[in-house]
Amino acid sequence: MTICDDYPKTIVRGDGQVVVVSFKSINKIVEVCPCFERTDGAFDYPDSNHGGSWKKTDPMPEIEESKKGYPRNKF
């Protein structure tokens, strides 16, 4: 299944690293970033800019670091 299959009347387009889904009926726009988990715990995500490529991201170290500076945050 795809977003277009589930929401055939919705405008769906690619924009760099995200898929933009515009729901006119509720006047909302959602950006979806598809990703695939790697064996090392990081993630690969597509980038359609400049001919297209795959990028790697590892958000867990950033999340852990942010907890150090803001102990009241509950992640």
N, C-alpha and C positions, 0 to 999 in steps of 0.2 A: 504494500500500500504506500501511496505517496500523499503529500499534503493536498495535491490537486485532486486525487481520487476522493479523499475525504471531504474536501470543500470545493466542489467544482465551480461555484459562483464567486470564489474569492480570488483576488489578484495576488499572484505569487511571482516574485522575480529575484534573481541573484544580485547581490551587491557586495563585491569583494569577498569577505570571509563569511558573510551571512546570507540567509535566505529571508527576504522580507515578505511577510504575509499581511495583507491589508484586508481586514474584516469590515466591509462597509456597513453591514447590518448593525454592528455595535460600535462603529466609529473607533476602532482600535487597530493599531499596527503592532505586529510582533516580529522580532528579529530572532531567527533560529540559527544557531551555529552548529552544524553537524560535526561530530568528532568521533574518533575511534580510539579506544584505550590501547596503549602499547603494553608490551610485556614488562617494561620498566616502570609502569605506573603513570607515565606521562600520556599525553594525548596528541594525535595527529588531527589537523583540521585543514580543509581546503582553502586556497586563496585563488580566486579567479582573476586577479589583477595580473597584467603583463604576461599573458599567455598561460597562466595557471601553474600552480605548484602546491605542494603539501608543506605545511608548517608544523613545528612541534611546540607544545606548551606543557609546562609542568606547574600548575597552580598551587600544589600542596606546600612547597617551601614558602611561597608568599603568604599563604593563609596562616601557616605556623608563625611566621615572622610578625604578622599583624596582631596575633594574639598576645605577643610579648609587650607591645606598646599600649594595648588597651585591654587590661585584665577583666574589665566588666563586660566585654563582648562575649556572647555565648554563641559559639560556632558549632 
